[in-house]
Amino acid sequence: MRVPFAEARYPAPEDRARFLRALLARVPAERWRQRPDPKRWSVGECVAHLNLTAEHYTARVETGLLGDL
């Protein structure tokens, strides 16, 4: 069951994928891999991290809102 709040707050996976495809078309590949500093993440690493954490935490928020924690 999907929670309306979660759907309004967090884009559906297909919407995130569509947005990322649009970015991929506009941003050169080397920019996705380029780190601004050796100790900082590249754009691609940031996007990958955000996608992984969004999937994990969205599910946990939905579970918490439903009272199943």
PAZAPA-4460 file (N, C-alpha, C; in steps of 0.05 Angstrom, whole numbers, plus 32768, in hexadecimal, padded with zeros to 4 digits):
% residues 69
    n_x    n_y    n_z   ca_x   ca_y   ca_z    c_x    c_y    c_z   seq   type   mol
   8011   7FE8   8000   8000   8000   8000   8012   8019   8000     1      M     A
   800C   802C   7FEF   801B   8045   7FEE   800D   805A   7FFF     2      R     A
   801D   806A   800C   8013   8080   801D   8012   8099   800D     3      V     A
   7FFA   80A6   800B   7FF8   80BF   7FFB   800E   80D4   8001     4      P     A
   8014   80D8   801B   8029   80EB   8022   8043   80E4   8015     5      F     A
   804B   80CA   8016   8064   80C2   800A   8064   80C6   7FEC     6      A     A
   804E   80C1   7FE0   804C   80C4   7FC3   804E   80E1   7FBB     7      E     A
   8043   80F3   7FCB   8044   8110   7FC5   8060   811B   7FCB     8      A     A
   806E   810F   7FDE   8088   811A   7FE7   809F   810E   7FD7     9      R     A
   809D   80F5   7FD0   80B3   80E7   7FC2   80AA   80DE   7FA6    10      Y     A
   80B9   80E6   7F92   80B1   80DE   7F77   80B2   80C0   7F74    11      P     A
   80A1   80B6   7F63   80A1   8099   7F5D   80BA   8092   7F4F    12      A     A
   80C3   8079   7F51   80DC   8070   7F44   80DD   8077   7F27    13      P     A
   80C7   8073   7F19   80C7   8079   7EFC   80CB   8097   7EF6    14      E     A
   80C1   80A8   7F08   80C6   80C5   7F05   80E3   80CC   7F0B    15      D     A
   80EF   80BF   7F1F   810B   80C4   7F24   811C   80BB   7F0D    16      R     A
   8115   80A4   7F01   8124   8099   7EEA   8122   80AC   7ED2    17      A     A
   810A   80B6   7ECD   8106   80C9   7EB7   8117   80E2   7EBB    18      R     A
   8117   80ED   7ED3   8127   8104   7EDA   8145   80FF   7ED5    19      F     A
   814F   80E8   7EDE   816B   80E1   7EDB   8172   80DD   7EBE    20      L     A
   8161   80D1   7EAE   8166   80CE   7E92   8169   80E9   7E84    21      R     A
   8158   80FC   7E8C   815A   8118   7E81   8175   8124   7E89    22      A     A
   817E   8120   7EA2   8198   812B   7EAA   81AF   811E   7E9B    23      L     A
   81AD   8104   7E97   81C2   80F5   7E89   81C5   8100   7E6C    24      L     A
   81AF   8108   7E60   81B0   8112   7E45   81BD   812E   7E44    25      A     A
   81BC   813D   7E5A   81C6   8158   7E5A   81E2   815B   7E65    26      R     A
   81EA   8149   7E77   8204   814C   7E85   8218   8138   7E79    27      V     A
   822F   8142   7E70   8243   8130   7E64   824B   811A   7E78    28      P     A
   8251   8103   7E6E   8258   80EC   7E7F   8270   80F2   7E92    29      A     A
   8284   8100   7E88   829B   8106   7E99   8294   8117   7EB1    30      E     A
   827F   8127   7EAF   8276   8138   7EC5   826A   8127   7EDB    31      R     A
   825D   8110   7ED4   8251   80FF   7EE8   8266   80F1   7EF9    32      W     A
   827D   80EC   7EED   8293   80DD   7EFB   82A7   80EF   7F08    33      R     A
   82A7   8108   7F01   82BB   811B   7F0A   82B6   8123   7F27    34      Q     A
   82CA   811F   7F38   82C8   8128   7F54   82D4   8144   7F56    35      R     A
   82C6   8156   7F64   82D0   8171   7F67   82E9   8172   7F78    36      P     A
   82ED   815E   7F88   8303   815C   7F9B   8306   813E   7FA1    37      D     A
   831E   8134   7FA5   8321   8117   7FAA   8310   810C   7FC2    38      P     A
   830A   811E   7FD5   82FB   8116   7FEC   82DD   811B   7FE9    39      K     A
   82D4   8125   7FD2   82B8   812B   7FCE   82AD   8118   7FB8    40      R     A
   8293   8113   7FB9   8286   8102   7FA6   8281   8110   7F8C    41      W     A
   8280   80FF   7F76   8278   8109   7F5C   825A   810C   7F5B    42      S     A
   8250   8119   7F46   8233   811C   7F42   8227   8100   7F40    43      V     A
   8233   80EE   7F31   8228   80D3   7F2F   8227   80C4   7F49    44      G     A
   823B   80C7   7F59   823B   80BA   7F74   8225   80C6   7F86    45      E     A
   8221   80E0   7F84   820C   80EC   7F94   81F1   80E2   7F8C    46      C     A
   81EC   80E1   7F72   81D2   80D8   7F67   81CD   80BB   7F6F    47      V     A
   81E2   80AA   7F6D   81DF   808E   7F74   81D8   808C   7F92    48      A     A
   81E6   809B   7FA2   81E1   809A   7FBF   81C5   80A3   7FC6    49      H     A
   81BC   80B9   7FBA   81A1   80C3   7FBF   818C   80AF   7FB6    50      L     A
   8190   80A2   7FA0   817C   808E   7F97   817B   8076   7FAA    51      N     A
   8192   806D   7FB3   8192   8056   7FC6   8185   805D   7FE0    52      L     A
   818C   8075   7FEB   8180   807C   8005   8163   8083   8002    53      T     A
   815B   808F   7FEC   813E   8095   7FE8   812D   807C   7FE8    54      A     A
   8137   8068   7FDA   8128   804E   7FD9   8126   8042   7FF5    55      E     A
   813C   8043   8004   813B   8037   801E   8129   8047   8031    56      H     A
   812D   8061   8032   811E   8071   8046   8101   8075   803E    57      Y     A
   80FB   8076   8025   80DF   8079   801D   80CF   8061   8027    58      T     A
   80DA   8049   8024   80CD   8031   802D   80C9   8032   804C    59      A     A
   80DE   803C   805A   80DC   803D   8077   80C8   8052   8080    60      R     A
   80C6   8069   8072   80B3   807E   8079   8097   8073   8075    61      V     A
   8092   8066   805E   8078   805B   8059   8070   8047   806E    62      E     A
   8083   8036   8075   807E   8022   808A   8077   802F   80A5    63      T     A
   8086   8044   80AB   8081   8053   80C4   8066   8060   80C4    64      G     A
   805E   806C   80AD   8044   8079   80AC   802D   8065   80AE    65      L     A
   8032   804D   80A5   801D   8039   80A6   801D   802B   80C2    66      L     A
   8030   8032   80D3   8031   8026   80EE   803B   800A   80EF    67      G     A
   804B   8002   80DB   8055   7FE6   80DA   8072   7FE4   80E3    68      D     A
   807D   7FF8   80F0   8099   7FF7   80F9   809C   7FE6   8111    69      L     A
***
